[in-house]
Amino acid sequence: MDRTGITREQLETMRIKDLLDAFPETAAVLYNHFGASCFGCPAVQKERLETGVLVHQADADHFYRDVMEEIQSVRTEKLD
């Protein structure tokens, strides 16, 4: 998946597993917003990010902003 143009709408419908596969660096963001239990939960395989935000009562705007910043920061670092 392209790091340059990822949108909140794309992230909302992405499965948590797919996010971690495509952008493993976002694990820290998931940990910060959803907690450690997220990584051992079987729902990670099928649950979409928007569901995770609701279940964990995370601040959606803050969560998606943090995910997008993390994805884009890796791209910037690799270009430098």
Secondary structure, 3 states (H helix, E strand, C coil): CCCCCCCHHHHHHCEHHHHHHHCHHHHHHHHHHHCHHHHHCHHHHCCEHHHHHHHCCCCHHHHHHHHHHHHHHHHHHHHC
